[in-house]
Each structure stands twice: as C-alpha cells, then as structure tokens.
Amino acid sequence: MELSTAECCRLAEALSALGQGRWRDFENTLWLAFGDDWTRLLGMLVKHKHVVMRGRWKDEPTLTENGRLLLERLTARPTSAAG
C-alpha cells in the first residue's frame, strides 16, 4: 500500500495515540484518514507485526516494538523529504 505524505502523517498520528494507550483514538484517526480502507490498513499493520490485538475479545490494538520503529520512520519522513 503506497501512502501519500499526508497519509503518512495521519498514520503517524494514529500510531502515536496507540503508543500512548489510546486505542480508540488510533482507530478513529485511521477511519477518518482512510475511510473504509482503515480495516485493511489495520490488517496490514497486524500482519507485519506493527500492532497486536489484545483484550478479552482480541479487539484492543497494541503497538509493538516494530510499530514503534515504524512510527520513528514515519515521523522522520517529512523532515527528510523537505530536505
């Protein structure tokens, strides 16, 4: 999935919320930024082990170490692209 710079910023915003334990804000940000494709993006994040699903019904996403590394790359991207 190819993301625009604006989409990368929104994904970084979502991952940042998740890193702070605000998983509902994470999901809302993904939905607002990606519309109906947000569940596909979440599936990709889980598949690539950036996010794991926890909780009683496996419905609470949690950021993994891989996810933190992705967040670092996403937040560094706009700076390097400005260059």
FIMI-837372 format. One record per residue: x, y, z of N, C-alpha, C in turn; residue number from 1. Coordinates in nm, 2 decimals, decimal comma. Example, Ala and Ser with C-alpha at 12.3 -4.5 7.8 and 13.67 -1.06 7.14 Angstrom:
BEGIN
<r><n_u>1,32</n_u><n_v>-0,57</n_v><n_w>0,78</n_w><ca_u>1,23</ca_u><ca_v>-0,45</ca_v><ca_w>0,78</ca_w><c_u>1,32</c_u><c_v>-0,33</c_v><c_w>0,78</c_w><pos>1</pos></r>
<r><n_u>1,28</n_u><n_v>-0,22</n_v><n_w>0,71</n_w><ca_u>1,37</ca_u><ca_v>-0,11</ca_v><ca_w>0,71</ca_w><c_u>1,29</c_u><c_v>0,00</c_v><c_w>0,79</c_w><pos>2</pos></r>
This chain:
BEGIN
<r><n_u>0,09</n_u><n_v>-0,12</n_v><n_w>0,00</n_w><ca_u>0,00</ca_u><ca_v>0,00</ca_v><ca_w>0,00</ca_w><c_u>0,09</c_u><c_v>0,12</c_v><c_w>0,00</c_w><pos>1</pos></r>
<r><n_u>0,07</n_u><n_v>0,20</n_v><n_w>-0,10</n_w><ca_u>0,15</ca_u><ca_v>0,33</ca_v><ca_w>-0,11</ca_w><c_u>0,08</c_u><c_v>0,44</c_v><c_w>-0,05</c_w><pos>2</pos></r>
<r><n_u>0,14</n_u><n_v>0,52</n_v><n_w>0,04</n_w><ca_u>0,08</ca_u><ca_v>0,62</ca_v><ca_w>0,12</ca_w><c_u>0,14</c_u><c_v>0,76</c_v><c_w>0,08</c_w><pos>3</pos></r>
<r><n_u>0,05</n_u><n_v>0,86</n_v><n_w>0,07</n_w><ca_u>0,10</ca_u><ca_v>1,00</ca_v><ca_w>0,04</ca_w><c_u>0,16</c_u><c_v>1,05</c_v><c_w>0,17</c_w><pos>4</pos></r>
<r><n_u>0,23</n_u><n_v>1,16</n_v><n_w>0,16</n_w><ca_u>0,29</ca_u><ca_v>1,23</ca_v><ca_w>0,27</ca_w><c_u>0,18</c_u><c_v>1,26</c_v><c_w>0,38</c_w><pos>5</pos></r>
<r><n_u>0,07</n_u><n_v>1,31</n_v><n_w>0,33</n_w><ca_u>-0,04</ca_u><ca_v>1,34</ca_v><ca_w>0,43</ca_w><c_u>-0,09</c_u><c_v>1,21</c_v><c_w>0,50</c_w><pos>6</pos></r>
<r><n_u>-0,10</n_u><n_v>1,10</n_v><n_w>0,42</n_w><ca_u>-0,15</ca_u><ca_v>0,98</ca_v><ca_w>0,48</ca_w><c_u>-0,04</c_u><c_v>0,92</c_v><c_w>0,58</c_w><pos>7</pos></r>
<r><n_u>0,08</n_u><n_v>0,94</n_v><n_w>0,55</n_w><ca_u>0,19</ca_u><ca_v>0,90</ca_v><ca_w>0,64</ca_w><c_u>0,18</c_u><c_v>0,98</c_v><c_w>0,77</c_w><pos>8</pos></r>
<r><n_u>0,15</n_u><n_v>1,11</n_v><n_w>0,76</n_w><ca_u>0,14</ca_u><ca_v>1,19</ca_v><ca_w>0,88</ca_w><c_u>0,02</c_u><c_v>1,14</c_v><c_w>0,97</c_w><pos>9</pos></r>
<r><n_u>-0,09</n_u><n_v>1,11</n_v><n_w>0,90</n_w><ca_u>-0,21</ca_u><ca_v>1,06</ca_v><ca_w>0,97</ca_w><c_u>-0,19</c_u><c_v>0,93</c_v><c_w>1,04</c_w><pos>10</pos></r>
<r><n_u>-0,11</n_u><n_v>0,84</n_v><n_w>0,97</n_w><ca_u>-0,08</ca_u><ca_v>0,71</ca_v><ca_w>1,02</ca_w><c_u>0,01</c_u><c_v>0,73</c_v><c_w>1,14</c_w><pos>11</pos></r>
<r><n_u>0,11</n_u><n_v>0,82</n_v><n_w>1,13</n_w><ca_u>0,20</ca_u><ca_v>0,85</ca_v><ca_w>1,25</ca_w><c_u>0,12</c_u><c_v>0,90</c_v><c_w>1,37</c_w><pos>12</pos></r>
<r><n_u>0,02</n_u><n_v>0,99</n_v><n_w>1,34</n_w><ca_u>-0,07</ca_u><ca_v>1,04</ca_v><ca_w>1,44</ca_w><c_u>-0,15</c_u><c_v>0,93</c_v><c_w>1,51</c_w><pos>13</pos></r>
<r><n_u>-0,20</n_u><n_v>0,83</n_v><n_w>1,43</n_w><ca_u>-0,27</ca_u><ca_v>0,72</ca_v><ca_w>1,49</ca_w><c_u>-0,18</c_u><c_v>0,63</c_v><c_w>1,57</c_w><pos>14</pos></r>
<r><n_u>-0,06</n_u><n_v>0,60</n_v><n_w>1,52</n_w><ca_u>0,03</ca_u><ca_v>0,51</ca_v><ca_w>1,59</ca_w><c_u>0,08</c_u><c_v>0,58</c_v><c_w>1,72</c_w><pos>15</pos></r>
<r><n_u>0,09</n_u><n_v>0,71</n_v><n_w>1,72</n_w><ca_u>0,13</ca_u><ca_v>0,78</ca_v><ca_w>1,84</ca_w><c_u>0,03</c_u><c_v>0,77</c_v><c_w>1,94</c_w><pos>16</pos></r>
<r><n_u>-0,10</n_u><n_v>0,78</n_v><n_w>1,90</n_w><ca_u>-0,21</ca_u><ca_v>0,77</ca_v><ca_w>2,00</ca_w><c_u>-0,21</c_u><c_v>0,62</c_v><c_w>2,06</c_w><pos>17</pos></r>
<r><n_u>-0,19</n_u><n_v>0,53</n_v><n_w>1,97</n_w><ca_u>-0,18</ca_u><ca_v>0,39</ca_v><ca_w>2,02</ca_w><c_u>-0,07</c_u><c_v>0,37</c_v><c_w>2,11</c_w><pos>18</pos></r>
<r><n_u>0,05</n_u><n_v>0,43</n_v><n_w>2,09</n_w><ca_u>0,16</ca_u><ca_v>0,42</ca_v><ca_w>2,18</ca_w><c_u>0,14</c_u><c_v>0,47</c_v><c_w>2,31</c_w><pos>19</pos></r>
<r><n_u>0,04</n_u><n_v>0,57</n_v><n_w>2,32</n_w><ca_u>0,00</ca_u><ca_v>0,63</ca_v><ca_w>2,45</ca_w><c_u>-0,12</c_u><c_v>0,55</c_v><c_w>2,51</c_w><pos>20</pos></r>
<r><n_u>-0,15</n_u><n_v>0,44</n_v><n_w>2,45</n_w><ca_u>-0,26</ca_u><ca_v>0,36</ca_v><ca_w>2,51</ca_w><c_u>-0,40</c_u><c_v>0,40</c_v><c_w>2,47</c_w><pos>21</pos></r>
<r><n_u>-0,41</n_u><n_v>0,49</n_v><n_w>2,38</n_w><ca_u>-0,54</ca_u><ca_v>0,55</ca_v><ca_w>2,33</ca_w><c_u>-0,59</c_u><c_v>0,48</c_v><c_w>2,21</c_w><pos>22</pos></r>
<r><n_u>-0,62</n_u><n_v>0,35</n_v><n_w>2,22</n_w><ca_u>-0,65</ca_u><ca_v>0,27</ca_v><ca_w>2,10</ca_w><c_u>-0,78</c_u><c_v>0,31</c_v><c_w>2,03</c_w><pos>23</pos></r>
<r><n_u>-0,88</n_u><n_v>0,37</n_v><n_w>2,10</n_w><ca_u>-1,00</ca_u><ca_v>0,42</ca_v><ca_w>2,03</ca_w><c_u>-0,96</c_u><c_v>0,54</c_v><c_w>1,95</c_w><pos>24</pos></r>
<r><n_u>-0,87</n_u><n_v>0,63</n_v><n_w>1,99</n_w><ca_u>-0,83</ca_u><ca_v>0,74</ca_v><ca_w>1,91</ca_w><c_u>-0,75</c_u><c_v>0,69</c_v><c_w>1,79</c_w><pos>25</pos></r>
<r><n_u>-0,67</n_u><n_v>0,58</n_v><n_w>1,81</n_w><ca_u>-0,60</ca_u><ca_v>0,52</ca_v><ca_w>1,70</ca_w><c_u>-0,70</c_u><c_v>0,48</c_v><c_w>1,59</c_w><pos>26</pos></r>
<r><n_u>-0,80</n_u><n_v>0,40</n_v><n_w>1,63</n_w><ca_u>-0,90</ca_u><ca_v>0,36</ca_v><ca_w>1,53</ca_w><c_u>-0,97</c_u><c_v>0,47</c_v><c_w>1,47</c_w><pos>27</pos></r>
<r><n_u>-1,01</n_u><n_v>0,57</n_v><n_w>1,55</n_w><ca_u>-1,08</ca_u><ca_v>0,69</ca_v><ca_w>1,49</ca_w><c_u>-1,00</c_u><c_v>0,76</c_v><c_w>1,39</c_w><pos>28</pos></r>
<r><n_u>-0,87</n_u><n_v>0,78</n_v><n_w>1,42</n_w><ca_u>-0,78</ca_u><ca_v>0,85</ca_v><ca_w>1,33</ca_w><c_u>-0,77</c_u><c_v>0,77</c_v><c_w>1,20</c_w><pos>29</pos></r>
<r><n_u>-0,75</n_u><n_v>0,64</n_v><n_w>1,21</n_w><ca_u>-0,74</ca_u><ca_v>0,56</ca_v><ca_w>1,09</ca_w><c_u>-0,87</c_u><c_v>0,57</c_v><c_w>1,00</c_w><pos>30</pos></r>
<r><n_u>-0,98</n_u><n_v>0,56</n_v><n_w>1,07</n_w><ca_u>-1,11</ca_u><ca_v>0,57</ca_v><ca_w>1,00</ca_w><c_u>-1,13</c_u><c_v>0,71</c_v><c_w>0,93</c_w><pos>31</pos></r>
<r><n_u>-1,09</n_u><n_v>0,81</n_v><n_w>1,00</n_w><ca_u>-1,11</ca_u><ca_v>0,95</ca_v><ca_w>0,94</ca_w><c_u>-1,01</c_u><c_v>0,97</c_v><c_w>0,82</c_w><pos>32</pos></r>
<r><n_u>-0,89</n_u><n_v>0,91</n_v><n_w>0,83</n_w><ca_u>-0,79</ca_u><ca_v>0,93</ca_v><ca_w>0,73</ca_w><c_u>-0,81</c_u><c_v>0,84</c_v><c_w>0,61</c_w><pos>33</pos></r>
<r><n_u>-0,85</n_u><n_v>0,72</n_v><n_w>0,63</n_w><ca_u>-0,85</ca_u><ca_v>0,62</ca_v><ca_w>0,53</ca_w><c_u>-0,99</c_u><c_v>0,56</c_v><c_w>0,49</c_w><pos>34</pos></r>
<r><n_u>-1,09</n_u><n_v>0,62</n_v><n_w>0,56</n_w><ca_u>-1,23</ca_u><ca_v>0,57</ca_v><ca_w>0,53</ca_w><c_u>-1,25</c_u><c_v>0,42</c_v><c_w>0,55</c_w><pos>35</pos></r>
<r><n_u>-1,32</n_u><n_v>0,36</n_v><n_w>0,46</n_w><ca_u>-1,35</ca_u><ca_v>0,22</ca_v><ca_w>0,48</ca_w><c_u>-1,22</c_u><c_v>0,13</c_v><c_w>0,46</c_w><pos>36</pos></r>
<r><n_u>-1,12</n_u><n_v>0,18</n_v><n_w>0,41</n_w><ca_u>-0,99</ca_u><ca_v>0,11</ca_v><ca_w>0,40</ca_w><c_u>-0,91</c_u><c_v>0,10</c_v><c_w>0,53</c_w><pos>37</pos></r>
<r><n_u>-0,97</n_u><n_v>0,16</n_v><n_w>0,64</n_w><ca_u>-0,89</ca_u><ca_v>0,16</ca_v><ca_w>0,76</ca_w><c_u>-0,88</c_u><c_v>0,02</c_v><c_w>0,82</c_w><pos>38</pos></r>
<r><n_u>-0,98</n_u><n_v>-0,07</n_v><n_w>0,79</n_w><ca_u>-0,97</ca_u><ca_v>-0,21</ca_v><ca_w>0,84</ca_w><c_u>-0,86</c_u><c_v>-0,28</c_v><c_w>0,76</c_w><pos>39</pos></r>
<r><n_u>-0,85</n_u><n_v>-0,25</n_v><n_w>0,64</n_w><ca_u>-0,75</ca_u><ca_v>-0,32</ca_v><ca_w>0,56</ca_w><c_u>-0,61</c_u><c_v>-0,28</c_v><c_w>0,60</c_w><pos>40</pos></r>
<r><n_u>-0,59</n_u><n_v>-0,15</n_v><n_w>0,63</n_w><ca_u>-0,47</ca_u><ca_v>-0,10</ca_v><ca_w>0,68</ca_w><c_u>-0,43</c_u><c_v>-0,16</c_v><c_w>0,82</c_w><pos>41</pos></r>
<r><n_u>-0,53</n_u><n_v>-0,17</n_v><n_w>0,91</n_w><ca_u>-0,51</ca_u><ca_v>-0,23</ca_v><ca_w>1,04</ca_w><c_u>-0,47</c_u><c_v>-0,38</c_v><c_w>1,02</c_w><pos>42</pos></r>
<r><n_u>-0,53</n_u><n_v>-0,45</n_v><n_w>0,92</n_w><ca_u>-0,49</ca_u><ca_v>-0,59</ca_v><ca_w>0,89</ca_w><c_u>-0,35</c_u><c_v>-0,60</c_v><c_w>0,85</c_w><pos>43</pos></r>
<r><n_u>-0,31</n_u><n_v>-0,50</n_v><n_w>0,77</n_w><ca_u>-0,17</ca_u><ca_v>-0,50</ca_v><ca_w>0,72</ca_w><c_u>-0,07</c_u><c_v>-0,47</c_v><c_w>0,84</c_w><pos>44</pos></r>
<r><n_u>-0,11</n_u><n_v>-0,38</n_v><n_w>0,93</n_w><ca_u>-0,03</ca_u><ca_v>-0,35</ca_v><ca_w>1,05</ca_w><c_u>-0,01</c_u><c_v>-0,47</c_v><c_w>1,14</c_w><pos>45</pos></r>
<r><n_u>-0,12</n_u><n_v>-0,55</n_v><n_w>1,15</n_w><ca_u>-0,12</ca_u><ca_v>-0,67</ca_v><ca_w>1,23</ca_w><c_u>-0,03</c_u><c_v>-0,77</c_v><c_w>1,16</c_w><pos>46</pos></r>
<r><n_u>-0,05</n_u><n_v>-0,79</n_v><n_w>1,03</n_w><ca_u>0,02</ca_u><ca_v>-0,89</ca_v><ca_w>0,95</ca_w><c_u>0,17</c_u><c_v>-0,87</c_v><c_w>0,96</c_w><pos>47</pos></r>
<r><n_u>0,21</n_u><n_v>-0,74</n_v><n_w>0,96</n_w><ca_u>0,36</ca_u><ca_v>-0,71</ca_v><ca_w>0,96</ca_w><c_u>0,41</c_u><c_v>-0,69</c_v><c_w>1,10</c_w><pos>48</pos></r>
<r><n_u>0,32</n_u><n_v>-0,72</n_v><n_w>1,20</n_w><ca_u>0,36</ca_u><ca_v>-0,72</ca_v><ca_w>1,34</ca_w><c_u>0,40</c_u><c_v>-0,58</c_v><c_w>1,40</c_w><pos>49</pos></r>
<r><n_u>0,33</n_u><n_v>-0,48</n_v><n_w>1,34</n_w><ca_u>0,35</ca_u><ca_v>-0,34</ca_v><ca_w>1,39</ca_w><c_u>0,25</c_u><c_v>-0,32</c_v><c_w>1,51</c_w><pos>50</pos></r>
<r><n_u>0,14</n_u><n_v>-0,40</n_v><n_w>1,50</n_w><ca_u>0,03</ca_u><ca_v>-0,39</ca_v><ca_w>1,60</ca_w><c_u>-0,01</c_u><c_v>-0,54</c_v><c_w>1,63</c_w><pos>51</pos></r>
<r><n_u>-0,04</n_u><n_v>-0,56</n_v><n_w>1,76</n_w><ca_u>-0,10</ca_u><ca_v>-0,69</ca_v><ca_w>1,80</ca_w><c_u>-0,24</c_u><c_v>-0,66</c_v><c_w>1,86</c_w><pos>52</pos></r>
<r><n_u>-0,33</n_u><n_v>-0,75</n_v><n_w>1,85</n_w><ca_u>-0,46</ca_u><ca_v>-0,74</ca_v><ca_w>1,90</ca_w><c_u>-0,47</c_u><c_v>-0,81</c_v><c_w>2,04</c_w><pos>53</pos></r>
<r><n_u>-0,51</n_u><n_v>-0,74</n_v><n_w>2,14</n_w><ca_u>-0,52</ca_u><ca_v>-0,79</ca_v><ca_w>2,28</ca_w><c_u>-0,66</c_u><c_v>-0,77</c_v><c_w>2,33</c_w><pos>54</pos></r>
<r><n_u>-0,67</n_u><n_v>-0,80</n_v><n_w>2,46</n_w><ca_u>-0,80</ca_u><ca_v>-0,78</ca_v><ca_w>2,52</ca_w><c_u>-0,88</c_u><c_v>-0,91</c_v><c_w>2,52</c_w><pos>55</pos></r>
<r><n_u>-0,99</n_u><n_v>-0,91</n_v><n_w>2,59</n_w><ca_u>-1,07</ca_u><ca_v>-1,03</ca_v><ca_w>2,61</ca_w><c_u>-1,12</c_u><c_v>-1,08</c_v><c_w>2,48</c_w><pos>56</pos></r>
<r><n_u>-1,16</n_u><n_v>-1,00</n_v><n_w>2,38</n_w><ca_u>-1,21</ca_u><ca_v>-1,04</ca_v><ca_w>2,25</ca_w><c_u>-1,11</c_u><c_v>-1,01</c_v><c_w>2,14</c_w><pos>57</pos></r>
<r><n_u>-0,99</n_u><n_v>-0,99</n_v><n_w>2,17</n_w><ca_u>-0,88</ca_u><ca_v>-0,95</ca_v><ca_w>2,07</ca_w><c_u>-0,93</c_u><c_v>-0,84</c_v><c_w>1,99</c_w><pos>58</pos></r>
<r><n_u>-0,98</n_u><n_v>-0,73</n_v><n_w>2,06</n_w><ca_u>-1,03</ca_u><ca_v>-0,62</ca_v><ca_w>1,98</ca_w><c_u>-0,96</c_u><c_v>-0,49</c_v><c_w>2,03</c_w><pos>59</pos></r>
<r><n_u>-0,85</n_u><n_v>-0,50</n_v><n_w>2,11</n_w><ca_u>-0,78</ca_u><ca_v>-0,38</ca_v><ca_w>2,15</ca_w><c_u>-0,64</c_u><c_v>-0,38</c_v><c_w>2,09</c_w><pos>60</pos></r>
<r><n_u>-0,61</n_u><n_v>-0,30</n_v><n_w>1,99</n_w><ca_u>-0,48</ca_u><ca_v>-0,30</ca_v><ca_w>1,93</ca_w><c_u>-0,38</c_u><c_v>-0,24</c_v><c_w>2,03</c_w><pos>61</pos></r>
<r><n_u>-0,26</n_u><n_v>-0,29</n_v><n_w>2,02</n_w><ca_u>-0,14</ca_u><ca_v>-0,25</ca_v><ca_w>2,10</ca_w><c_u>-0,02</c_u><c_v>-0,24</c_v><c_w>2,01</c_w><pos>62</pos></r>
<r><n_u>0,05</n_u><n_v>-0,13</n_v><n_w>2,03</n_w><ca_u>0,17</ca_u><ca_v>-0,10</ca_v><ca_w>1,95</ca_w><c_u>0,28</c_u><c_v>-0,19</c_v><c_w>1,99</c_w><pos>63</pos></r>
<r><n_u>0,35</n_u><n_v>-0,25</n_v><n_w>1,89</n_w><ca_u>0,47</ca_u><ca_v>-0,34</ca_v><ca_w>1,92</ca_w><c_u>0,60</c_u><c_v>-0,26</c_v><c_w>1,90</c_w><pos>64</pos></r>
<r><n_u>0,71</n_u><n_v>-0,33</n_v><n_w>1,93</n_w><ca_u>0,84</ca_u><ca_v>-0,26</ca_v><ca_w>1,91</ca_w><c_u>0,85</c_u><c_v>-0,23</c_v><c_w>1,76</c_w><pos>65</pos></r>
<r><n_u>0,81</n_u><n_v>-0,32</n_v><n_w>1,67</n_w><ca_u>0,81</ca_u><ca_v>-0,30</ca_v><ca_w>1,53</ca_w><c_u>0,73</c_u><c_v>-0,17</c_v><c_w>1,49</c_w><pos>66</pos></r>
<r><n_u>0,62</n_u><n_v>-0,16</n_v><n_w>1,56</n_w><ca_u>0,53</ca_u><ca_v>-0,04</ca_v><ca_w>1,54</ca_w><c_u>0,60</c_u><c_v>0,09</c_v><c_w>1,58</c_w><pos>67</pos></r>
<r><n_u>0,67</n_u><n_v>0,08</n_v><n_w>1,69</n_w><ca_u>0,75</ca_u><ca_v>0,20</ca_v><ca_w>1,74</ca_w><c_u>0,85</c_u><c_v>0,24</c_v><c_w>1,64</c_w><pos>68</pos></r>
<r><n_u>0,92</n_u><n_v>0,14</n_v><n_w>1,58</n_w><ca_u>1,02</ca_u><ca_v>0,17</ca_v><ca_w>1,47</ca_w><c_u>0,95</c_u><c_v>0,23</c_v><c_w>1,35</c_w><pos>69</pos></r>
<r><n_u>0,84</n_u><n_v>0,18</n_v><n_w>1,31</n_w><ca_u>0,76</ca_u><ca_v>0,23</ca_v><ca_w>1,20</ca_w><c_u>0,72</c_u><c_v>0,38</c_v><c_w>1,23</c_w><pos>70</pos></r>
<r><n_u>0,68</n_u><n_v>0,40</n_v><n_w>1,35</n_w><ca_u>0,64</ca_u><ca_v>0,54</ca_v><ca_w>1,39</ca_w><c_u>0,76</c_u><c_v>0,63</c_v><c_w>1,38</c_w><pos>71</pos></r>
<r><n_u>0,88</n_u><n_v>0,59</n_v><n_w>1,42</n_w><ca_u>1,00</ca_u><ca_v>0,67</ca_v><ca_w>1,41</ca_w><c_u>1,03</c_u><c_v>0,70</c_v><c_w>1,26</c_w><pos>72</pos></r>
<r><n_u>1,02</n_u><n_v>0,60</n_v><n_w>1,18</n_w><ca_u>1,04</ca_u><ca_v>0,62</ca_v><ca_w>1,03</ca_w><c_u>0,94</c_u><c_v>0,72</c_v><c_w>0,97</c_w><pos>73</pos></r>
<r><n_u>0,81</n_u><n_v>0,71</n_v><n_w>1,01</n_w><ca_u>0,71</ca_u><ca_v>0,79</ca_v><ca_w>0,96</ca_w><c_u>0,73</c_u><c_v>0,94</c_v><c_w>1,01</c_w><pos>74</pos></r>
<r><n_u>0,77</n_u><n_v>0,96</n_v><n_w>1,13</n_w><ca_u>0,79</ca_u><ca_v>1,09</ca_v><ca_w>1,18</ca_w><c_u>0,92</c_u><c_v>1,16</c_v><c_w>1,12</c_w><pos>75</pos></r>
<r><n_u>1,01</n_u><n_v>1,07</n_v><n_w>1,08</n_w><ca_u>1,14</ca_u><ca_v>1,12</ca_v><ca_w>1,02</ca_w><c_u>1,12</c_u><c_v>1,15</c_v><c_w>0,87</c_w><pos>76</pos></r>
<r><n_u>1,02</n_u><n_v>1,09</n_v><n_w>0,81</n_w><ca_u>1,00</ca_u><ca_v>1,10</ca_v><ca_w>0,66</ca_w><c_u>0,97</c_u><c_v>1,24</c_v><c_w>0,61</c_w><pos>77</pos></r>
<r><n_u>0,88</n_u><n_v>1,32</n_v><n_w>0,67</n_w><ca_u>0,85</ca_u><ca_v>1,45</ca_v><ca_w>0,62</ca_w><c_u>0,97</c_u><c_v>1,54</c_v><c_w>0,63</c_w><pos>78</pos></r>
<r><n_u>1,05</n_u><n_v>1,53</n_v><n_w>0,74</n_w><ca_u>1,17</ca_u><ca_v>1,61</ca_v><ca_w>0,75</ca_w><c_u>1,27</c_u><c_v>1,58</c_v><c_w>0,64</c_w><pos>79</pos></r>
<r><n_u>1,30</n_u><n_v>1,45</n_v><n_w>0,62</n_w><ca_u>1,39</ca_u><ca_v>1,41</ca_v><ca_w>0,52</ca_w><c_u>1,34</c_u><c_v>1,45</c_v><c_w>0,38</c_w><pos>80</pos></r>
<r><n_u>1,21</n_u><n_v>1,44</n_v><n_w>0,35</n_w><ca_u>1,16</ca_u><ca_v>1,48</ca_v><ca_w>0,22</ca_w><c_u>1,17</c_u><c_v>1,63</c_v><c_w>0,20</c_w><pos>81</pos></r>
<r><n_u>1,17</n_u><n_v>1,71</n_v><n_w>0,30</n_w><ca_u>1,18</ca_u><ca_v>1,85</ca_v><ca_w>0,29</ca_w><c_u>1,32</c_u><c_v>1,89</c_v><c_w>0,25</c_w><pos>82</pos></r>
<r><n_u>1,41</n_u><n_v>1,81</n_v><n_w>0,28</n_w><ca_u>1,54</ca_u><ca_v>1,83</ca_v><ca_w>0,25</ca_w><c_u>1,66</c_u><c_v>1,88</c_v><c_w>0,23</c_w><pos>83</pos></r>
